[in-house]
Amino acid sequence: MGDRLVRDDLCTEAIRLGASLRGSDAATNRKCMGLLALMLLIESRGPLASGRKVSSCLLADQDRTSGITR
């Protein structure tokens, strides 16, 4: 674990917590959704940024389900 740049378990937990922070207050909800969007974007770029070999996947072939409701 010491040689890894990113701890996937912590990233997953941060995304889960970010999704659970959404509230009924519109301003808070917008901020939480912005934070969640940023975390998901960064998480999606992780394999490329860390140098892990990844192959291209067409949008039509991607699993777009995340379990997060909007």
mmJSON file of the N, C-alpha and C atoms, coordinates in Angstrom:
{"data_MODEL":{"atom_site":{
"group_PDB":["ATOM","ATOM","ATOM","ATOM","ATOM","ATOM","ATOM","ATOM","ATOM","ATOM","ATOM","ATOM","ATOM","ATOM","ATOM","ATOM","ATOM","ATOM","ATOM","ATOM","ATOM","ATOM","ATOM","ATOM","ATOM","ATOM","ATOM","ATOM","ATOM","ATOM","ATOM","ATOM","ATOM","ATOM","ATOM","ATOM","ATOM","ATOM","ATOM","ATOM","ATOM","ATOM","ATOM","ATOM","ATOM","ATOM","ATOM","ATOM","ATOM","ATOM","ATOM","ATOM","ATOM","ATOM","ATOM","ATOM","ATOM","ATOM","ATOM","ATOM","ATOM","ATOM","ATOM","ATOM","ATOM","ATOM","ATOM","ATOM","ATOM","ATOM","ATOM","ATOM","ATOM","ATOM","ATOM","ATOM","ATOM","ATOM","ATOM","ATOM","ATOM","ATOM","ATOM","ATOM","ATOM","ATOM","ATOM","ATOM","ATOM","ATOM","ATOM","ATOM","ATOM","ATOM","ATOM","ATOM","ATOM","ATOM","ATOM","ATOM","ATOM","ATOM","ATOM","ATOM","ATOM","ATOM","ATOM","ATOM","ATOM","ATOM","ATOM","ATOM","ATOM","ATOM","ATOM","ATOM","ATOM","ATOM","ATOM","ATOM","ATOM","ATOM","ATOM","ATOM","ATOM","ATOM","ATOM","ATOM","ATOM","ATOM","ATOM","ATOM","ATOM","ATOM","ATOM","ATOM","ATOM","ATOM","ATOM","ATOM","ATOM","ATOM","ATOM","ATOM","ATOM","ATOM","ATOM","ATOM","ATOM","ATOM","ATOM","ATOM","ATOM","ATOM","ATOM","ATOM","ATOM","ATOM","ATOM","ATOM","ATOM","ATOM","ATOM","ATOM","ATOM","ATOM","ATOM","ATOM","ATOM","ATOM","ATOM","ATOM","ATOM","ATOM","ATOM","ATOM","ATOM","ATOM","ATOM","ATOM","ATOM","ATOM","ATOM","ATOM","ATOM","ATOM","ATOM","ATOM","ATOM","ATOM","ATOM","ATOM","ATOM","ATOM","ATOM","ATOM","ATOM","ATOM","ATOM","ATOM","ATOM","ATOM","ATOM","ATOM","ATOM","ATOM","ATOM","ATOM","ATOM","ATOM"],
"id":[1,2,3,4,5,6,7,8,9,10,11,12,13,14,15,16,17,18,19,20,21,22,23,24,25,26,27,28,29,30,31,32,33,34,35,36,37,38,39,40,41,42,43,44,45,46,47,48,49,50,51,52,53,54,55,56,57,58,59,60,61,62,63,64,65,66,67,68,69,70,71,72,73,74,75,76,77,78,79,80,81,82,83,84,85,86,87,88,89,90,91,92,93,94,95,96,97,98,99,100,101,102,103,104,105,106,107,108,109,110,111,112,113,114,115,116,117,118,119,120,121,122,123,124,125,126,127,128,129,130,131,132,133,134,135,136,137,138,139,140,141,142,143,144,145,146,147,148,149,150,151,152,153,154,155,156,157,158,159,160,161,162,163,164,165,166,167,168,169,170,171,172,173,174,175,176,177,178,179,180,181,182,183,184,185,186,187,188,189,190,191,192,193,194,195,196,197,198,199,200,201,202,203,204,205,206,207,208,209,210],
"type_symbol":["N","C","C","N","C","C","N","C","C","N","C","C","N","C","C","N","C","C","N","C","C","N","C","C","N","C","C","N","C","C","N","C","C","N","C","C","N","C","C","N","C","C","N","C","C","N","C","C","N","C","C","N","C","C","N","C","C","N","C","C","N","C","C","N","C","C","N","C","C","N","C","C","N","C","C","N","C","C","N","C","C","N","C","C","N","C","C","N","C","C","N","C","C","N","C","C","N","C","C","N","C","C","N","C","C","N","C","C","N","C","C","N","C","C","N","C","C","N","C","C","N","C","C","N","C","C","N","C","C","N","C","C","N","C","C","N","C","C","N","C","C","N","C","C","N","C","C","N","C","C","N","C","C","N","C","C","N","C","C","N","C","C","N","C","C","N","C","C","N","C","C","N","C","C","N","C","C","N","C","C","N","C","C","N","C","C","N","C","C","N","C","C","N","C","C","N","C","C","N","C","C","N","C","C","N","C","C","N","C","C"],
"label_atom_id":["N","CA","C","N","CA","C","N","CA","C","N","CA","C","N","CA","C","N","CA","C","N","CA","C","N","CA","C","N","CA","C","N","CA","C","N","CA","C","N","CA","C","N","CA","C","N","CA","C","N","CA","C","N","CA","C","N","CA","C","N","CA","C","N","CA","C","N","CA","C","N","CA","C","N","CA","C","N","CA","C","N","CA","C","N","CA","C","N","CA","C","N","CA","C","N","CA","C","N","CA","C","N","CA","C","N","CA","C","N","CA","C","N","CA","C","N","CA","C","N","CA","C","N","CA","C","N","CA","C","N","CA","C","N","CA","C","N","CA","C","N","CA","C","N","CA","C","N","CA","C","N","CA","C","N","CA","C","N","CA","C","N","CA","C","N","CA","C","N","CA","C","N","CA","C","N","CA","C","N","CA","C","N","CA","C","N","CA","C","N","CA","C","N","CA","C","N","CA","C","N","CA","C","N","CA","C","N","CA","C","N","CA","C","N","CA","C","N","CA","C","N","CA","C","N","CA","C","N","CA","C","N","CA","C","N","CA","C","N","CA","C","N","CA","C"],
"label_alt_id":[null,null,null,null,null,null,null,null,null,null,null,null,null,null,null,null,null,null,null,null,null,null,null,null,null,null,null,null,null,null,null,null,null,null,null,null,null,null,null,null,null,null,null,null,null,null,null,null,null,null,null,null,null,null,null,null,null,null,null,null,null,null,null,null,null,null,null,null,null,null,null,null,null,null,null,null,null,null,null,null,null,null,null,null,null,null,null,null,null,null,null,null,null,null,null,null,null,null,null,null,null,null,null,null,null,null,null,null,null,null,null,null,null,null,null,null,null,null,null,null,null,null,null,null,null,null,null,null,null,null,null,null,null,null,null,null,null,null,null,null,null,null,null,null,null,null,null,null,null,null,null,null,null,null,null,null,null,null,null,null,null,null,null,null,null,null,null,null,null,null,null,null,null,null,null,null,null,null,null,null,null,null,null,null,null,null,null,null,null,null,null,null,null,null,null,null,null,null,null,null,null,null,null,null,null,null,null,null,null,null],
"label_comp_id":["MET","MET","MET","GLY","GLY","GLY","ASP","ASP","ASP","ARG","ARG","ARG","LEU","LEU","LEU","VAL","VAL","VAL","ARG","ARG","ARG","ASP","ASP","ASP","ASP","ASP","ASP","LEU","LEU","LEU","CYS","CYS","CYS","THR","THR","THR","GLU","GLU","GLU","ALA","ALA","ALA","ILE","ILE","ILE","ARG","ARG","ARG","LEU","LEU","LEU","GLY","GLY","GLY","ALA","ALA","ALA","SER","SER","SER","LEU","LEU","LEU","ARG","ARG","ARG","GLY","GLY","GLY","SER","SER","SER","ASP","ASP","ASP","ALA","ALA","ALA","ALA","ALA","ALA","THR","THR","THR","ASN","ASN","ASN","ARG","ARG","ARG","LYS","LYS","LYS","CYS","CYS","CYS","MET","MET","MET","GLY","GLY","GLY","LEU","LEU","LEU","LEU","LEU","LEU","ALA","ALA","ALA","LEU","LEU","LEU","MET","MET","MET","LEU","LEU","LEU","LEU","LEU","LEU","ILE","ILE","ILE","GLU","GLU","GLU","SER","SER","SER","ARG","ARG","ARG","GLY","GLY","GLY","PRO","PRO","PRO","LEU","LEU","LEU","ALA","ALA","ALA","SER","SER","SER","GLY","GLY","GLY","ARG","ARG","ARG","LYS","LYS","LYS","VAL","VAL","VAL","SER","SER","SER","SER","SER","SER","CYS","CYS","CYS","LEU","LEU","LEU","LEU","LEU","LEU","ALA","ALA","ALA","ASP","ASP","ASP","GLN","GLN","GLN","ASP","ASP","ASP","ARG","ARG","ARG","THR","THR","THR","SER","SER","SER","GLY","GLY","GLY","ILE","ILE","ILE","THR","THR","THR","ARG","ARG","ARG"],
"label_asym_id":["A","A","A","A","A","A","A","A","A","A","A","A","A","A","A","A","A","A","A","A","A","A","A","A","A","A","A","A","A","A","A","A","A","A","A","A","A","A","A","A","A","A","A","A","A","A","A","A","A","A","A","A","A","A","A","A","A","A","A","A","A","A","A","A","A","A","A","A","A","A","A","A","A","A","A","A","A","A","A","A","A","A","A","A","A","A","A","A","A","A","A","A","A","A","A","A","A","A","A","A","A","A","A","A","A","A","A","A","A","A","A","A","A","A","A","A","A","A","A","A","A","A","A","A","A","A","A","A","A","A","A","A","A","A","A","A","A","A","A","A","A","A","A","A","A","A","A","A","A","A","A","A","A","A","A","A","A","A","A","A","A","A","A","A","A","A","A","A","A","A","A","A","A","A","A","A","A","A","A","A","A","A","A","A","A","A","A","A","A","A","A","A","A","A","A","A","A","A","A","A","A","A","A","A","A","A","A","A","A","A"],
"label_entity_id":["1","1","1","1","1","1","1","1","1","1","1","1","1","1","1","1","1","1","1","1","1","1","1","1","1","1","1","1","1","1","1","1","1","1","1","1","1","1","1","1","1","1","1","1","1","1","1","1","1","1","1","1","1","1","1","1","1","1","1","1","1","1","1","1","1","1","1","1","1","1","1","1","1","1","1","1","1","1","1","1","1","1","1","1","1","1","1","1","1","1","1","1","1","1","1","1","1","1","1","1","1","1","1","1","1","1","1","1","1","1","1","1","1","1","1","1","1","1","1","1","1","1","1","1","1","1","1","1","1","1","1","1","1","1","1","1","1","1","1","1","1","1","1","1","1","1","1","1","1","1","1","1","1","1","1","1","1","1","1","1","1","1","1","1","1","1","1","1","1","1","1","1","1","1","1","1","1","1","1","1","1","1","1","1","1","1","1","1","1","1","1","1","1","1","1","1","1","1","1","1","1","1","1","1","1","1","1","1","1","1"],
"label_seq_id":[1,1,1,2,2,2,3,3,3,4,4,4,5,5,5,6,6,6,7,7,7,8,8,8,9,9,9,10,10,10,11,11,11,12,12,12,13,13,13,14,14,14,15,15,15,16,16,16,17,17,17,18,18,18,19,19,19,20,20,20,21,21,21,22,22,22,23,23,23,24,24,24,25,25,25,26,26,26,27,27,27,28,28,28,29,29,29,30,30,30,31,31,31,32,32,32,33,33,33,34,34,34,35,35,35,36,36,36,37,37,37,38,38,38,39,39,39,40,40,40,41,41,41,42,42,42,43,43,43,44,44,44,45,45,45,46,46,46,47,47,47,48,48,48,49,49,49,50,50,50,51,51,51,52,52,52,53,53,53,54,54,54,55,55,55,56,56,56,57,57,57,58,58,58,59,59,59,60,60,60,61,61,61,62,62,62,63,63,63,64,64,64,65,65,65,66,66,66,67,67,67,68,68,68,69,69,69,70,70,70],
"pdbx_PDB_ins_code":[null,null,null,null,null,null,null,null,null,null,null,null,null,null,null,null,null,null,null,null,null,null,null,null,null,null,null,null,null,null,null,null,null,null,null,null,null,null,null,null,null,null,null,null,null,null,null,null,null,null,null,null,null,null,null,null,null,null,null,null,null,null,null,null,null,null,null,null,null,null,null,null,null,null,null,null,null,null,null,null,null,null,null,null,null,null,null,null,null,null,null,null,null,null,null,null,null,null,null,null,null,null,null,null,null,null,null,null,null,null,null,null,null,null,null,null,null,null,null,null,null,null,null,null,null,null,null,null,null,null,null,null,null,null,null,null,null,null,null,null,null,null,null,null,null,null,null,null,null,null,null,null,null,null,null,null,null,null,null,null,null,null,null,null,null,null,null,null,null,null,null,null,null,null,null,null,null,null,null,null,null,null,null,null,null,null,null,null,null,null,null,null,null,null,null,null,null,null,null,null,null,null,null,null,null,null,null,null,null,null],
"Cartn_x":[0.819,0.0,0.863,2.06,2.898,3.407,3.423,3.93,2.844,1.597,0.484,0.295,0.016,-0.22,-1.618,-2.577,-3.977,-4.54,-5.272,-5.942,-7.383,-7.665,-8.984,-10.076,-9.786,-10.789,-11.2,-10.24,-10.57,-11.333,-10.975,-11.706,-13.156,-13.365,-14.724,-15.522,-14.905,-15.593,-15.905,-14.988,-15.233,-16.417,-16.499,-17.622,-18.927,-18.9,-20.1,-20.559,-19.616,-19.961,-20.462,-19.836,-20.282,-21.708,-22.059,-23.424,-24.407,-23.978,-24.885,-25.078,-24.228,-24.319,-25.402,-25.917,-26.947,-28.126,-28.621,-29.732,-30.866,-31.838,-33.005,-32.754,-31.784,-31.445,-30.789,-31.336,-30.883,-29.414,-28.981,-27.588,-26.635,-26.968,-26.129,-26.116,-27.262,-27.352,-26.475,-26.469,-25.637,-24.159,-23.759,-22.354,-21.963,-22.821,-22.538,-22.484,-23.393,-23.389,-22.14,-21.698,-20.468,-19.257,-19.19,-18.089,-18.122,-19.294,-19.445,-19.047,-19.455,-19.091,-17.582,-16.937,-15.486,-14.789,-15.247,-14.641,-14.817,-16.013,-16.256,-15.407,-15.235,-14.403,-12.956,-12.436,-11.052,-10.875,-11.852,-11.78,-11.796,-12.551,-12.624,-11.321,-10.544,-9.269,-8.111,-8.368,-7.325,-6.416,-6.967,-6.085,-5.135,-5.591,-4.723,-3.661,-4.041,-3.109,-2.034,-2.372,-1.399,-0.525,-0.764,0.054,-0.373,-1.486,-1.975,-2.439,-2.14,-2.522,-4.034,-4.691,-6.133,-6.4,-7.49,-7.86,-9.085,-9.277,-10.428,-11.705,-12.777,-14.081,-15.1,-15.814,-16.822,-17.915,-18.494,-19.545,-20.692,-21.052,-22.154,-21.851,-20.571,-20.178,-19.913,-19.982,-19.685,-20.889,-20.601,-21.644,-21.881,-22.986,-23.264,-24.011,-24.251,-24.934,-23.916,-24.272,-23.349,-24.003,-25.304,-25.986,-26.316,-25.947,-26.213,-27.415,-28.436,-29.642,-29.546,-30.078,-30.033,-31.37],
"Cartn_y":[-1.196,0.0,1.26,1.216,2.389,2.897,2.049,2.463,3.002,3.01,3.51,5.002,5.715,7.159,7.481,6.625,6.874,5.656,5.909,4.812,4.76,3.774,3.637,3.489,2.828,2.648,3.986,4.895,6.215,7.068,6.951,7.691,7.232,5.927,5.381,5.874,5.89,6.356,7.846,8.639,10.084,10.336,9.587,9.732,9.322,8.241,7.801,8.868,9.431,10.469,11.736,12.1,13.269,13.109,11.917,11.658,11.717,11.317,11.311,12.702,13.672,15.022,15.883,15.436,16.239,16.448,17.665,17.979,18.648,19.08,19.723,21.196,21.804,23.195,23.301,24.128,24.2,24.612,25.598,26.059,24.961,24.296,23.198,22.066,21.768,20.695,20.985,22.226,22.601,22.429,22.83,22.696,21.229,20.429,18.996,18.321,18.677,18.084,18.514,19.762,20.22,19.455,19.274,18.51,17.072,16.48,15.099,14.967,15.918,15.889,15.978,16.839,16.976,15.685,15.075,13.821,12.712,12.633,11.602,11.83,13.091,13.402,12.999,13.387,13.06,11.55,10.88,9.437,8.735,9.272,8.655,8.799,9.824,10.057,9.339,8.73,8.1,7.137,6.158,5.197,5.858,6.885,7.578,8.396,9.08,9.935,9.129,7.925,7.122,6.274,6.344,5.603,4.156,3.761,2.393,2.249,1.113,0.87,0.664,1.48,1.368,1.389,0.789,0.818,1.704,2.164,3.009,2.197,2.881,2.249,3.256,2.882,3.769,4.064,5.251,5.645,4.642,4.145,3.18,1.882,1.572,0.34,0.534,1.778,2.057,1.779,1.333,1.146,2.503,3.14,4.501,4.514,3.361,3.309,3.537,4.399,4.695,4.467,4.244,4.088,5.415,6.537,7.863,8.452,8.774,9.345,10.861,11.465,12.922,13.508],
"Cartn_z":[0.0,0.0,0.0,0.522,0.606,-0.725,-1.752,-3.054,-3.978,-3.52,-4.342,-4.119,-5.195,-5.105,-4.613,-4.947,-4.624,-3.908,-2.837,-2.141,-2.627,-3.455,-4.061,-3.011,-1.898,-0.852,-0.242,-0.079,0.47,-0.535,-1.807,-2.85,-2.915,-2.841,-2.868,-1.669,-0.5,0.7,0.618,0.078,-0.07,-0.998,-2.081,-3.018,-2.34,-1.57,-0.856,0.137,0.88,1.851,1.152,0.039,-0.72,-1.195,-1.645,-2.1,-0.941,0.238,1.389,1.999,1.64,2.198,1.569,0.456,-0.213,0.725,0.76,1.646,0.925,1.691,1.09,0.771,1.436,1.172,-0.205,-1.081,-2.468,-2.575,-1.79,-1.865,-1.42,-0.337,0.149,-0.857,-1.425,-2.4,-3.622,-4.098,-5.244,-4.922,-3.734,-3.34,-3.236,-2.651,-2.519,-3.88,-4.758,-6.095,-6.871,-6.684,-7.324,-6.821,-5.503,-4.917,-5.402,-5.42,-5.867,-7.342,-8.169,-9.59,-9.761,-8.984,-9.067,-8.64,-7.552,-7.094,-8.121,-8.73,-9.738,-10.99,-11.377,-12.533,-12.271,-11.123,-10.786,-10.667,-10.058,-9.903,-11.259,-12.196,-13.524,-14.29,-13.98,-14.655,-13.963,-12.824,-12.017,-12.742,-13.456,-14.133,-15.136,-15.827,-16.788,-16.073,-15.006,-14.286,-13.569,-13.141,-12.399,-13.306,-14.599,-15.534,-15.734,-15.116,-15.33,-16.761,-17.337,-18.729,-18.805,-19.597,-19.814,-21.306,-21.707,-23.116,-23.299,-24.493,-24.795,-24.715,-24.342,-24.276,-24.805,-25.851,-26.415,-25.401,-25.471,-24.55,-24.549,-25.704,-25.801,-25.056,-24.885,-24.207,-22.712,-22.23,-20.826,-19.936,-18.727,-17.723,-17.072,-17.371,-16.893,-15.561,-14.956,-13.665,-12.559,-11.621,-10.531,-9.179,-9.17,-7.898,-7.23,-7.859,-7.305,-8.025,-7.269,-7.876,-7.869,-8.895,-8.991,-8.687],
"occupancy":[1.0,1.0,1.0,1.0,1.0,1.0,1.0,1.0,1.0,1.0,1.0,1.0,1.0,1.0,1.0,1.0,1.0,1.0,1.0,1.0,1.0,1.0,1.0,1.0,1.0,1.0,1.0,1.0,1.0,1.0,1.0,1.0,1.0,1.0,1.0,1.0,1.0,1.0,1.0,1.0,1.0,1.0,1.0,1.0,1.0,1.0,1.0,1.0,1.0,1.0,1.0,1.0,1.0,1.0,1.0,1.0,1.0,1.0,1.0,1.0,1.0,1.0,1.0,1.0,1.0,1.0,1.0,1.0,1.0,1.0,1.0,1.0,1.0,1.0,1.0,1.0,1.0,1.0,1.0,1.0,1.0,1.0,1.0,1.0,1.0,1.0,1.0,1.0,1.0,1.0,1.0,1.0,1.0,1.0,1.0,1.0,1.0,1.0,1.0,1.0,1.0,1.0,1.0,1.0,1.0,1.0,1.0,1.0,1.0,1.0,1.0,1.0,1.0,1.0,1.0,1.0,1.0,1.0,1.0,1.0,1.0,1.0,1.0,1.0,1.0,1.0,1.0,1.0,1.0,1.0,1.0,1.0,1.0,1.0,1.0,1.0,1.0,1.0,1.0,1.0,1.0,1.0,1.0,1.0,1.0,1.0,1.0,1.0,1.0,1.0,1.0,1.0,1.0,1.0,1.0,1.0,1.0,1.0,1.0,1.0,1.0,1.0,1.0,1.0,1.0,1.0,1.0,1.0,1.0,1.0,1.0,1.0,1.0,1.0,1.0,1.0,1.0,1.0,1.0,1.0,1.0,1.0,1.0,1.0,1.0,1.0,1.0,1.0,1.0,1.0,1.0,1.0,1.0,1.0,1.0,1.0,1.0,1.0,1.0,1.0,1.0,1.0,1.0,1.0,1.0,1.0,1.0,1.0,1.0,1.0],
"B_iso_or_equiv":[0.0,0.0,0.0,0.0,0.0,0.0,0.0,0.0,0.0,0.0,0.0,0.0,0.0,0.0,0.0,0.0,0.0,0.0,0.0,0.0,0.0,0.0,0.0,0.0,0.0,0.0,0.0,0.0,0.0,0.0,0.0,0.0,0.0,0.0,0.0,0.0,0.0,0.0,0.0,0.0,0.0,0.0,0.0,0.0,0.0,0.0,0.0,0.0,0.0,0.0,0.0,0.0,0.0,0.0,0.0,0.0,0.0,0.0,0.0,0.0,0.0,0.0,0.0,0.0,0.0,0.0,0.0,0.0,0.0,0.0,0.0,0.0,0.0,0.0,0.0,0.0,0.0,0.0,0.0,0.0,0.0,0.0,0.0,0.0,0.0,0.0,0.0,0.0,0.0,0.0,0.0,0.0,0.0,0.0,0.0,0.0,0.0,0.0,0.0,0.0,0.0,0.0,0.0,0.0,0.0,0.0,0.0,0.0,0.0,0.0,0.0,0.0,0.0,0.0,0.0,0.0,0.0,0.0,0.0,0.0,0.0,0.0,0.0,0.0,0.0,0.0,0.0,0.0,0.0,0.0,0.0,0.0,0.0,0.0,0.0,0.0,0.0,0.0,0.0,0.0,0.0,0.0,0.0,0.0,0.0,0.0,0.0,0.0,0.0,0.0,0.0,0.0,0.0,0.0,0.0,0.0,0.0,0.0,0.0,0.0,0.0,0.0,0.0,0.0,0.0,0.0,0.0,0.0,0.0,0.0,0.0,0.0,0.0,0.0,0.0,0.0,0.0,0.0,0.0,0.0,0.0,0.0,0.0,0.0,0.0,0.0,0.0,0.0,0.0,0.0,0.0,0.0,0.0,0.0,0.0,0.0,0.0,0.0,0.0,0.0,0.0,0.0,0.0,0.0,0.0,0.0,0.0,0.0,0.0,0.0],
"pdbx_formal_charge":[null,null,null,null,null,null,null,null,null,null,null,null,null,null,null,null,null,null,null,null,null,null,null,null,null,null,null,null,null,null,null,null,null,null,null,null,null,null,null,null,null,null,null,null,null,null,null,null,null,null,null,null,null,null,null,null,null,null,null,null,null,null,null,null,null,null,null,null,null,null,null,null,null,null,null,null,null,null,null,null,null,null,null,null,null,null,null,null,null,null,null,null,null,null,null,null,null,null,null,null,null,null,null,null,null,null,null,null,null,null,null,null,null,null,null,null,null,null,null,null,null,null,null,null,null,null,null,null,null,null,null,null,null,null,null,null,null,null,null,null,null,null,null,null,null,null,null,null,null,null,null,null,null,null,null,null,null,null,null,null,null,null,null,null,null,null,null,null,null,null,null,null,null,null,null,null,null,null,null,null,null,null,null,null,null,null,null,null,null,null,null,null,null,null,null,null,null,null,null,null,null,null,null,null,null,null,null,null,null,null],
"auth_seq_id":[1,1,1,2,2,2,3,3,3,4,4,4,5,5,5,6,6,6,7,7,7,8,8,8,9,9,9,10,10,10,11,11,11,12,12,12,13,13,13,14,14,14,15,15,15,16,16,16,17,17,17,18,18,18,19,19,19,20,20,20,21,21,21,22,22,22,23,23,23,24,24,24,25,25,25,26,26,26,27,27,27,28,28,28,29,29,29,30,30,30,31,31,31,32,32,32,33,33,33,34,34,34,35,35,35,36,36,36,37,37,37,38,38,38,39,39,39,40,40,40,41,41,41,42,42,42,43,43,43,44,44,44,45,45,45,46,46,46,47,47,47,48,48,48,49,49,49,50,50,50,51,51,51,52,52,52,53,53,53,54,54,54,55,55,55,56,56,56,57,57,57,58,58,58,59,59,59,60,60,60,61,61,61,62,62,62,63,63,63,64,64,64,65,65,65,66,66,66,67,67,67,68,68,68,69,69,69,70,70,70],
"auth_comp_id":["MET","MET","MET","GLY","GLY","GLY","ASP","ASP","ASP","ARG","ARG","ARG","LEU","LEU","LEU","VAL","VAL","VAL","ARG","ARG","ARG","ASP","ASP","ASP","ASP","ASP","ASP","LEU","LEU","LEU","CYS","CYS","CYS","THR","THR","THR","GLU","GLU","GLU","ALA","ALA","ALA","ILE","ILE","ILE","ARG","ARG","ARG","LEU","LEU","LEU","GLY","GLY","GLY","ALA","ALA","ALA","SER","SER","SER","LEU","LEU","LEU","ARG","ARG","ARG","GLY","GLY","GLY","SER","SER","SER","ASP","ASP","ASP","ALA","ALA","ALA","ALA","ALA","ALA","THR","THR","THR","ASN","ASN","ASN","ARG","ARG","ARG","LYS","LYS","LYS","CYS","CYS","CYS","MET","MET","MET","GLY","GLY","GLY","LEU","LEU","LEU","LEU","LEU","LEU","ALA","ALA","ALA","LEU","LEU","LEU","MET","MET","MET","LEU","LEU","LEU","LEU","LEU","LEU","ILE","ILE","ILE","GLU","GLU","GLU","SER","SER","SER","ARG","ARG","ARG","GLY","GLY","GLY","PRO","PRO","PRO","LEU","LEU","LEU","ALA","ALA","ALA","SER","SER","SER","GLY","GLY","GLY","ARG","ARG","ARG","LYS","LYS","LYS","VAL","VAL","VAL","SER","SER","SER","SER","SER","SER","CYS","CYS","CYS","LEU","LEU","LEU","LEU","LEU","LEU","ALA","ALA","ALA","ASP","ASP","ASP","GLN","GLN","GLN","ASP","ASP","ASP","ARG","ARG","ARG","THR","THR","THR","SER","SER","SER","GLY","GLY","GLY","ILE","ILE","ILE","THR","THR","THR","ARG","ARG","ARG"],
"auth_asym_id":["A","A","A","A","A","A","A","A","A","A","A","A","A","A","A","A","A","A","A","A","A","A","A","A","A","A","A","A","A","A","A","A","A","A","A","A","A","A","A","A","A","A","A","A","A","A","A","A","A","A","A","A","A","A","A","A","A","A","A","A","A","A","A","A","A","A","A","A","A","A","A","A","A","A","A","A","A","A","A","A","A","A","A","A","A","A","A","A","A","A","A","A","A","A","A","A","A","A","A","A","A","A","A","A","A","A","A","A","A","A","A","A","A","A","A","A","A","A","A","A","A","A","A","A","A","A","A","A","A","A","A","A","A","A","A","A","A","A","A","A","A","A","A","A","A","A","A","A","A","A","A","A","A","A","A","A","A","A","A","A","A","A","A","A","A","A","A","A","A","A","A","A","A","A","A","A","A","A","A","A","A","A","A","A","A","A","A","A","A","A","A","A","A","A","A","A","A","A","A","A","A","A","A","A","A","A","A","A","A","A"],
"auth_atom_id":["N","CA","C","N","CA","C","N","CA","C","N","CA","C","N","CA","C","N","CA","C","N","CA","C","N","CA","C","N","CA","C","N","CA","C","N","CA","C","N","CA","C","N","CA","C","N","CA","C","N","CA","C","N","CA","C","N","CA","C","N","CA","C","N","CA","C","N","CA","C","N","CA","C","N","CA","C","N","CA","C","N","CA","C","N","CA","C","N","CA","C","N","CA","C","N","CA","C","N","CA","C","N","CA","C","N","CA","C","N","CA","C","N","CA","C","N","CA","C","N","CA","C","N","CA","C","N","CA","C","N","CA","C","N","CA","C","N","CA","C","N","CA","C","N","CA","C","N","CA","C","N","CA","C","N","CA","C","N","CA","C","N","CA","C","N","CA","C","N","CA","C","N","CA","C","N","CA","C","N","CA","C","N","CA","C","N","CA","C","N","CA","C","N","CA","C","N","CA","C","N","CA","C","N","CA","C","N","CA","C","N","CA","C","N","CA","C","N","CA","C","N","CA","C","N","CA","C","N","CA","C","N","CA","C","N","CA","C","N","CA","C","N","CA","C"],
"pdbx_PDB_model_num":[1,1,1,1,1,1,1,1,1,1,1,1,1,1,1,1,1,1,1,1,1,1,1,1,1,1,1,1,1,1,1,1,1,1,1,1,1,1,1,1,1,1,1,1,1,1,1,1,1,1,1,1,1,1,1,1,1,1,1,1,1,1,1,1,1,1,1,1,1,1,1,1,1,1,1,1,1,1,1,1,1,1,1,1,1,1,1,1,1,1,1,1,1,1,1,1,1,1,1,1,1,1,1,1,1,1,1,1,1,1,1,1,1,1,1,1,1,1,1,1,1,1,1,1,1,1,1,1,1,1,1,1,1,1,1,1,1,1,1,1,1,1,1,1,1,1,1,1,1,1,1,1,1,1,1,1,1,1,1,1,1,1,1,1,1,1,1,1,1,1,1,1,1,1,1,1,1,1,1,1,1,1,1,1,1,1,1,1,1,1,1,1,1,1,1,1,1,1,1,1,1,1,1,1,1,1,1,1,1,1]
}}}
